[in-house]
Amino acid sequence: MRRALVATPLLSSVLLAAAPAVPLDSARAYKPLNVTIEATEYRGRKALRVVEPTLDQGGGIALANGVTFASGTIEVDLAGAPAPVAAEGARGFIGIAFRVQADPQRYECFYLRPTNGRADDQLRRNHATQYISEPEFPWQRLRKEQPGVYESYVDLEPGAWTHLRIVVDGTRARLYVHDAPQPVLIVNDLKLGDTTGGIALWIGQGTEAYFSSLKIAPEPGPVAGTRTTVSERVAWPARSLASQTTR
């Protein structure tokens, strides 16, 4: 059965007719947790700017109001870079948290380290993408216990618009970057199990972040490298991030 679509001028979004029409560039659509958010323009696009209230305090999230997600596809355009006076270990950490629990310190997350993408150091390049499951499985534990399994290389440019697509199906998830036909990171054992929760914009410490064109399809999407065309567009709030150090 064909689903009715509503086209909106905001950020060229496409909405399911049943989805709440909450604009992504409206800060009131988000619950900020350890971040501040504001509507702005960045590199020719309407966007939300997300930063820490106090630099290098550990990052945070902006949680989408009224959104519940189990399995499906999440797409977003984002741009992250270290803030102008961030600590030396800042990488521009930026990503999407999903299945955020009632305690917003608990969630699954894929994120990028933009300054690692073209670093003149192969080990840093290998750490360009990351999966975490807070609070039990931060990046430090995953890297120590299973090196290289939950992070990977992808070409990234700090501050540039980058397209992310996350496909979640039960306890499995795939991260696609730059419209690539194959995932750059595969996780077959999501640590929170097959559960539901919210969706949030995520930043790590010392990051200046911009988000645009968020789309959500509530069932597993195609695994090929095409963007979702029928999706739920949402806006969000934020939450605090645990233990952000050099990665």
Helices and strands as residue ranges (DSSP letters): E 5-7, G 10-12, E 14-16, G 27-29, E 30-33, E 36-42, E 45-51, E 60-64, E 72-82, E 94-100, E 107-112, G 114-116, H 122-125, E 129-134, H 139-145, E 151-152, E 162-169, E 172-177, E 185-187, E 198-203, E 207-217, E 237-240
